Amino acid sequence: MLDENTFTLEKVSVVVDKFCTMTAEKVFYWSYIANCVFNAFFSYTAIMLNSITIHAIRKTMSLPKPLKALLLSLAVSDLGVGLLVQPLHMFCHGGGTKC
């Protein structure tokens, strides 16, 4: 005897039809939204942490000059990625524009 909580093939096919009918535009839209959220988060993280790193390296006097220059150049280049590259990536690849 089947009650209302029993899964039948018809119920399963209705659920599958309902959730598996996303068009390519919807998939692209949601992947773009997820990409923008991740890029915004990582851009903010890169800006904040590299700014703190640059400040800490400049205040530290015990580091040898070559090591200090290497670490500063790495932090500045990573800061540039957070300030320019990631926001431009979100802007250029959004809405189907080509940069």
C-alpha positions, -999 to +999 in steps of 0.1 A: +000+000+000+014+034-010+011+064+013+018+100+004+054+099+016+063+071-007+085+080-037+072+069-070+087+072-104+062+098-114+070+120-083+107+117-089+104+126-126+084+157-117+111+168-093+139+162-118+120+181-145+115+210-122+151+214-111+169+203-143+154+229-167+179+257-162+188+273-195+224+282-204+217+319-197+207+311-161+237+290-156+260+317-170+242+344-148+247+324-116+283+315-124+290+352-131+274+362-098+295+336-079+326+348-097+319+384-088+314+376-051+346+355-049+366+382-068+352+410-046+361+390-014+396+381-026+402+416-039+394+431-006+415+405+012+444+411-011+442+449-006+439+448+032+465+421+039+491+434+015+487+469+029+493+456+064+523+436+051+539+466+034+535+487+065+550+459+087+579+454+063+587+491+061+587+494+100+609+463+105+646+474+107+661+439+114+655+425+079+685+425+055+681+450+026+678+424-002+652+404+017+633+436+026+633+447-011+621+412-023+592+411+002+582+447-005+582+441-043+561+409-038+536+427-016+533+457-039+528+435-070+501+415-051+485+448-040+484+458-076+465+426-085+440+433-058+435+470-068+436+466-106+434+431-120+406+416-100+382+445-104+390+448-141+384+411-145+349+415-129+342+445-151+355+431-184+340+396-182+306+407-169+276+410-191+293+394-221+316+424-228+350+417-244+381+435-232 
